[in-house]
Amino acid sequence: MNEETDRADGPTHKRPISLGEQRLRGSLDLVHDAVEHGSRAIEDIHLATAARPFELLDRVPPIAAPVRAVRAIHDATVTFSYGMVRLVTTAVVTTAHSVLDVVAR
């Protein structure tokens, strides 16, 4: 069995952690890491794939300025969307760990 520091308002002490809890916490961390790294990889591919037509259209002088504006909006929206996926995942995993901390007391 592992032990974890219990950070209650009182003095710090250690409590045993069951194998089931270790697995659950490990699974939460695994999901968090998968979403974090996976969403970053997909975001990079998304931006790189979308860059190709934007770069081609940017070479057409009459539409170059609007294309740059649309690309900036597109890239900001993509970055924001993937960032929100990561933020929500972090919030859910952190909340789940907090619930486990409370239940374990």
Secondary structure, DSSP 8 states (H G I E B T S, - for coil): -EEEEE--SS--EEEEE-HHHHHHHHHHHHHHHHHHHHHHHHHHHHHHHHHHHHHHHTTSHHHHHHHHHHHHHHHHHHHHHHHHHHHHHHHHHHHHHHHHHHHH-
